[in-house]
Amino acid sequence: MKHCCPICKKPTDSAKHVDFPFCSERCRLLDLGAWASEKYVVSEPIFDEEELLEADRPAQQRGRHEPDETIQ
C-alpha cells in the first residue's frame, strides 16, 4: 500500500517501510510525542458510553423482558 508519511509527507510503501505509515522511526516517534504531549486530541467520543453500558446489561435489568415461550 502506498501512502504519504503523515509527518513529513514523503511517499511511503507498506512493503518497504517497517514504520509504515511513517517513512522512518524519527517520524513515528515525532507522532508518538505529539500524542503524548496532547497536541493531538479526539474532539468527541465516537460512541455514547451510556448506550454501551445499557447494552451490556441483561434484558431484564433494562426493563425489557423476553417473551414467554408457550409449550404446547
C-alpha positions in Angstrom: 0.0 0.0 0.0 1.4 3.4 -1.0 0.8 6.4 1.2 2.4 9.7 2.3 4.0 10.0 5.7 1.6 12.0 7.9 4.6 13.9 9.4 6.9 14.8 6.6 4.7 13.9 3.6 7.4 11.7 1.9 6.0 8.8 -0.1 5.9 5.5 1.9 5.1 1.9 1.0 3.9 -0.7 3.4 6.0 -3.3 1.6 9.2 -1.3 2.1 8.9 0.7 5.2 8.8 -1.1 8.6 7.5 2.1 10.2 4.5 2.4 7.8 2.5 4.6 7.5 5.5 6.7 8.6 8.7 6.9 6.4 11.1 6.4 9.3 11.4 5.8 13.0 12.0 9.5 13.5 8.6 10.4 12.1 6.9 7.6 14.0 8.4 9.0 17.3 7.5 12.6 16.4 3.9 11.4 16.0 4.0 9.5 19.3 5.4 12.6 21.0 2.6 14.7 19.7 0.0 12.3 21.1 1.9 12.1 24.5 2.1 15.9 24.8 -1.6 16.2 23.9 -1.1 18.1 20.7 -3.5 15.7 19.1 -6.9 15.1 20.8 -10.0 13.2 20.0 -12.6 16.0 19.8 -15.6 14.0 20.9 -16.4 10.3 21.7 -17.2 8.1 18.8 -19.9 6.4 20.9 -22.1 7.2 23.8 -20.8 5.5 26.9 -24.3 5.3 28.5 -25.6 3.4 25.5 -22.7 0.9 25.8 -23.4 0.4 29.5 -27.1 -0.1 28.7 -26.3 -2.7 26.0 -24.1 -4.7 28.4 -26.8 -5.1 31.0 -29.1 -8.2 30.8 -32.5 -7.5 29.2 -34.4 -8.0 32.5 -32.4 -5.3 34.2 -33.0 -2.9 31.3 -36.8 -3.2 31.8 -37.2 -5.4 28.8 -38.5 -8.9 29.2 -38.0 -11.7 26.8 -41.3 -13.1 25.5 -42.5 -16.2 27.4 -42.5 -19.3 25.3 -45.6 -21.3 25.4 -45.0 -25.1 25.1 -48.0 -26.9 23.6 
